[in-house]
Amino acid sequence: MGSFKICGGKKLHGSITPQGAKNEALQVICATLLTDQKVTISNIPQIHDVIKLIGLLMDLGVDVTKSDTHTYQFQASNIDLEFLKSEEYKKRSAQLRGSIMIVGPLLSRFGRGYIPQPGGDKIGRRRLDTHFIGLQKLGARFDYNFNENFYKVDASALKGAYMLLDEASVTGTANIVMAATLAQGKTTIFNAACEPYVAQLCKMLNRMGARISGIGSNLLTVEGVEQLGGCRHELLPDMIEVGSFIGLAAMTQSEIEIKNVKVENIGLIPDAFKRLGIKMQIGENNIIIPSQEHYEVEAFMDGSIMTISDAPWPGFTPDLISIALVVATQAKGSVLIHQKMFESRLFFVDKLIDMGAKIILCDPHRATVIGLDRKYKLRGIRMSSPDIRAGVALLIAALSAEGSSIIDNIDQIDRGYQNIDTRLRAIGAEIIRN
């Protein structure tokens, strides 16, 4: 396990470009299993979770060619379904949350698939019911081996169906849509996740020959086709990186330009940070965060304390709740951070308290932050990254703190952020990887 050593309290300056979207990459890479034709995907981030998924597909028999640092060509013309039963597959796919999205394409194209309980961040319960109920409505049958924690799913022929999802699950929607593309007849999915990355997946599938309508809404209709072909696809910029860089600029009193933002696809992210008092200049394709000595939390119209909470798209993404919480520690005023979707995501606040932050952890879902208004700076400490997003929140805190900090277990950060130390050094951060 590596670590970062950070010398905090330095102002940063310059421009930074977000990587390709991690959450989109995991979906569209799995979608290449739906065809035996070549699919080219560009702007793929070089992060651990994505590289591991590509490696898993290669072991399944997908021919993968890397034409440049961020562009890959996939051709799934010779899939080895027996590999799905191997101990190596069980071990490696269990390390990836995104591996669950292999099931839909395999089931749709080959009539069967296997998956262990997928891994990922330890941020609370992340149930799979939405995936399995949706696939069952299409005609799939599940067999769960409790001792091995392993799912087997098969179907001689999937048939379109109407379904109302019990939650607007992003990966659940992606899995069901991919399975439905080759099913017989029409599938109607109500309460579908409608975030930009799901829309991107649907647009890519349509270029492959699928017939999906309602893209961008929570009502998707999929007319099944007999087969899909190849296409080219480019990933959107990662909106979580955009939000992380906004928070970084505010905490370090830095002027930073975030380039290639695709502003129309980042939803309420700027608005949420504006509520914390952060000023920004939003262009057609960039965001400039000016250096701010102070920023003050807004109050609601009735004068009550500001609440920042997460919600399914188009609400504020849960992946940025950790960043918003850190930013609030140096604001003027108080704010209630409400993480509704995961019950273990706020447990990193003990490390911020050790750094001098004033935070009351009300329960697993809520924390009240009393902003220090920079009257008292955070202090550097040694800490460990518990998950991807909390790890970057702690990195932002360390960059703003007085003195040196060490962050251990940075493999968690590398799972979601590409060469983050190199990119931050380019704008003036003092950060060393050990």
N, C-alpha and C positions, 0 to 999 in steps of 0.2 A: 504494500500500500504506500503510495507516494504522499507527499505533503507540499504545501505552499508556505513559504516564508514571506510575509508581507510587512513592509515598512509603511505605516499609515500616515495620514495627515498631509498627503501631497495632492496638490491641485492637478487635474488632468486637462489636456487640451488637444483638440484635433477631431478627426472624423473616424467613424467606425461603421462597418457594414455588417448587418445581421447575416448569419448563416442561413442555409436552406432549412425549412421547417422540419424539425424532428418528427412531430406527430403526423405530418402529412407523409413523410418519407416511409414510415413504417406501414402505412396503409397501401400506398401505391406500389411499393416493392412486393408486398404480398399479392397484389392484383396481377402481377406478371405471370402468376401460376395459372391464370385463366385461359392462356393461349399458348400454342406451340410456335407462334410467330415472334419476331424480334420486337422488343419494347425498349426504347432509349429514354432514360430519365436523367435530367441535368439538375444542377444545383444541389446535389446530395451532400449533406454535411458529413464530415469525417469524424463521427463521434462513435463511442463504443457500442451503444445499442444498435445503431444502424449497421455498423460493420459486422457485428455478430449476427444480425438477421441475414445479411447478404451471404455470410459464410454458411449459415444454416441452409439457405436455398441452394448454394453450390453443392453441399453434401447431399441434397435431395435430387441432384442431377441437373439443376439449372445451369446452363452455360452462361457465364458472366464475363464480360469484357469491359475493362476500364479504359476509356479513350482519353480521359484527362482526369485531373484531381477530383472533379466533382461530377463527372458524367460516366454513367454505366449503361451497358447494353445487356439485356436479359433475354434469354431464349429458353423456355421451359418445354423443350421438345422431347426430352428423354428422362422423365421423372421416375425415380426409384421408390415406389411406394413401400417396399420392404424396409427401407431405412427408417420409416416412421415407427417401426416396432423395435428398433434397436435401443440399447441402453445409452448409446452416445446421443441419439436424438432426444431421449427423455431428459438426459442431464442438461444438454445445451439449450433446448427450448424452454426448460423450466426456469432458466436464468433471465428470460425476456418476457416482459408484459406483452409486447407487440406480437409474439409468436401465436397468440390466440387467433389472429386474423389470417393464419394459414388455413384454418379449418374451412371457412366458407368457400374459398376458391377450390380447394381439393375436393370437397364434398360435391360442389357443382359440376366440376369437370370429370372427376374420376369416381364419384359415388361413395367415397369413404375418406376418412381422415382420422388422425390421432393427435392428441395433445395432452401433455401433463398440466397440472395446475401451474399457470404461468407466474413468473416472478415479477420483478420491478420494485419500485419504491415501497418501503414499509411505512405507509401513510394512513393505514386503517383498512377497513374492509373494502374489497374491490370485487364484488360478486360478478358472476358470469351468467346469471339467470337470463338476462336480456338476450344474450347471444343464443343460448340453448333453446329458449322458448320460441324465439323467432325462427330458428332453423327447424325446430320440430313442426311449426306451423307449415313449413314448406315440405314436410314429409320425412324429415330426418329421424333416425332412431339413435338414442344414446345409451351407452353402456359405461358405467363408471366403476373402475376398480379402486375401492377405498384403500386397500393395502398399499397400492402403488401410486395412488393419487393421480390416476391416468384415465383420460376419457377416450372412448372409441365412438365414432359416429359414422353411420352409413345410411345410404338411401339409393334404391335402384333407380329412381327418377324423381327429381324434385318437381313440385307443382306449385304454381303461383297461388297466393292466398292473401286475404286481408288481415292485417294485424295492427293492434294498438300497443306500442311499446310501453312497458311499465315505467321506463325512465328513458330520457333522451341520451342514451349512451352513445358516445362517439364511436368507440371501437365496435360496439354492438351493432350500430347502424351500418358501419362499414362492412362488417362480416355478413350481415343479412343481405345488403345490396349486392355484394359480390356473388353470393350464392344464388340470388334471384336472377342474375343476368342470363344464366343458361337454363333456368327452370322453364317448365312448360306453362304458358299462359301468363296472366297478369298478376303482379304482386303490388299491393298497396300498403305502404308503411306510414302510419300516422304516429305523431310524436317522435318523428325521426330527429336525430341531431342535425343541425343545419349550419354548423360552423364552417368557415371557409375551407378547411382541409377536407371535410366530407364533400363539399361542393367540388373541390378540385378532383377528388377521386371519381365522382360521378362524371365530370367533364372528360376525364381521361378514359373512363370506360366507354363513353359515347363515341369517342374518337376510335376506339377499338371495335366499334360496331354494336354496342349495347343501345338499348332504347329506354332511357331514363328521363322522366319529366318531373317538374316540380323542384328542380335543383335550386338550392338556397333557401327552401322553405322546410317546414316540418311535416309536409305531406309529399312523400315520394312515390311515384308510380314507375314500376319496372315491367316492361313487356319483354318476356323471355325471347332469346334468339338461339339459333342452333350452335353458333360458334363465334368466337371473337378473333380479331386479328391484331397486328402490331400497331404501334403509334410512337410518337415522340411526346414527352411531357416534361415541363419545367416546374420545380417546386417553388412555392411562395417563400418569401423571407419569413423567418421564424418570429412570430409576434411576441413570444416569451422573451426572446433576446431583446427585442425593441423595448419592452417594458423594463427589463433588467437594466438596460443602458440609461433609460430615463431616471430610474432610481439611483444608479451609480453617479450620474451627473449631479443630482440634487444633494446627495450625501457628502460628496467630496468638493462641493462648491465649484464645480468645473463647468466650462463651456465645451459642450460636445455636440457635434453634428452626427446624427444617425442617418446614414444614406440608404437608398433603395428600400424604403419602408413599405411601399404599397399601402398607403394610408387607408384606402377604402376597405382593406381587409383586416384592420386591427380593432375594429369595434369601439368599445367603451374604454379601452386602455388609456388614451390620453385624458379622458374626462375623469377617470378615477384618480389619476395623479394630480390633476388640476384641483380636485377637492382637497388634496393635502397641501395645496398652496404652490405647487410647482408651476412656474411659467414656462411656456414653450412656444416656438414659432413653427407652425405646421405648413409645409409646402406641399406641392403635388406628389412628391416622391421622397421627401426628407423631413426630418424633425430636428430643429436646433434648440438645445436646452442652454439658456444663458447661465452664467455663473450667478448664484444667488446666495447672499450672506445669510438671509433668513427666508423662511417660507411658513405661512400660517394656515392652519387647518380651517376650512370653511365650516359653518354650522348649517343645519337644515333651516328652511324658511321659518319654522316655528321656534327657532332658537335652540333646539335640542342637539345633543352631541352627535357629531358626524359618525356614521357607520359605513365602513367599507366591507362589503360582503361579496361572495362569489355566487355565480349562477350559471346555468347552461347558456350557451350562445343564444342571443347576442349580449348576455350579461357579462360581467367581469370574470375573466378566466380564473379558476382556482389555482392555476400554476403561478400566478403572480401575487397571491395573498401574502406569501412569505416576504416578497420584495416590498410590498406596500407597508407591511408591519415594520420592517427595518427603517424605511424612509420616515415613518411616523415618529421614530424615537428622537429625531433631531428637529421636528417641526415645533412651531409655537401652537400650543393647544393640545387637546386630547381627542382621541379617536377610538372607537370600538371596532376591532377587527373581528369579523364573523366568518369563520371558515365552515360553511354549511355541509360540504360534500364529503370531507374526510375527517375522521375524528382523531388522527394522530399527527396532523400536519403542523400543529402549533407547538409541539413539544420541544422544539429547538430554542424556545424563548429563554430557557434557563441559561443558555450561553450568552445571550444578549444581556440578561440581568447581571451576569458575572462581569460583563464589560462596562456596566454602569447604567444601563437603560432602566427606565422606570416603567415596568410592565406588570400588570396583574393578570395572571392566567385564571380567568373566571371558571372555565370548564374546558373539556377537550376541544370545543368548537369556538370559544370566544376569548379574546384577550383585550384588555383596556390598556392603551398606551398613553402615558402622560409625557408629552413632548418636552425635551430639554431645551429647545430653542438655542442650541449650541452654547448655552451657558456652562454646561459641563460636557466635555467631549467623552466619547467612549474611549476605553483603554484597551490596549492590545493584550490578548491572552492566548493560551493554547486551547484549541478546540478540535472537534471532529465533525466532518460533514455527515449528517444522518441520511440525506436524500439529495436528489439533484437540485431542486429549487431552494431548499433550506441551505444547501451548501453554497450556492451563489449569493443568497442573502447574507450569509456570514462573511463571505468574501467582500461584499460591498461594505459591510460594517467594519471589517478589518482595514480596508483601504481608507476609511474615514477616521479611524481611531488614532489616538496618540500612541506612539511607540510601535513595537513589533508584535506581530501575531503569527501563530503557526496554525494552519488548518490541515489536519490529518484526514485520511480516507478520501483523498481527492479523486479517486476512481469514480466516486459517485458524481462529482461535478463533470468529469470527462465523459460520462454517459450521455450528457445532454448539451455540452458546450464545447465547441471545437477550438482547440489551441487557445483557450481563454487567456492564459498567462502571456503568451506571445502577443496577442492582439491588444491586451491592456498595456503591456510595456510600450507598444508603439504610440500610445497617447500619454505616456509619462508615468505609468504606475511602476512602483518598485516591488516586484514580485519575482520570487525565485522558486523554481520547481526542484524538489529534492526526491 
